[in-house]
Amino acid sequence: MPLIRLQNLARLYQMGSETVHALRDVSLEIERGEYVAIMGPSGSGKSTLMNIVGCLDTPSSGHYVLNGVDVSDMDDNQLADVRNREIGFVFQTFNLLPRSNALHNVELPLIYASMDADQRREQALAALSSVGLGDRVHHKPNELSGGQRQRVAVARALVNQPSILLADEPTGNLDSKTGVEIMALFDELSRKGHTIIVVTHEEDIARHARRIVRLRDGLIASDERKDAV
């Protein structure tokens, strides 16, 4: 069974008297352990697709089955529960708490999950070590470089051991050298078996993935797989 199954997905928005078709009849399957890039120009539907895959939004029609559960018609509370268990997010802007150190930032999802303090600390330390920041746990964001901040964000995304790591333009706020380092980290996480979906408009970022899905006008324009290296 695929980890993600999208069946005839559509998403419509009402903009005054106009109906905007952000997604039209999208069907897609992603297996556990795949590394997929979703690409497309502005207005292609890639952000809408990311929001639905990330359980931040629901489709107007069609089905989204995640890890064997149809989440298409869930309410906000149910979606929030699925997000906390199944999905780790990495954003372009890091979204770290400025006054909290790296350890506390990474612990946040575990606090929401009501995990006890000792176990929380242990998992957060392990996540920070896994992204090469075991020696930076007490540093606040303003004491870290951009690349280190994004590594903290990746550790936070991984700390719940989610089914999917969902990254939205993860190198958008980084210089090119640091961007290469973050993508090398994603390559390493992929080799360890993590399912990674990167939403990007940059070809060089997408090339790290082993599959590139291109959207245009709310439809899948192409779906290319690369041979494993």
Secondary structure by P-SEA (a helix, b strand, c coil): cccbbbcbbbbbbbccccccccccccccccccbbbbbbbbccccaaaaaaaaaaccccccbbbbbccccccccccaaaaaaaaaccbbbbcccccccccccaaaaaaaaaaaacccaaaaaaaaaaaaaaaccccccccccccccaaaaaaaaaaaaacccccccccccccccccaaaaaaaaaaaaaaaaaccbbbbbcccccccccccbbbbbcccccccccccccc
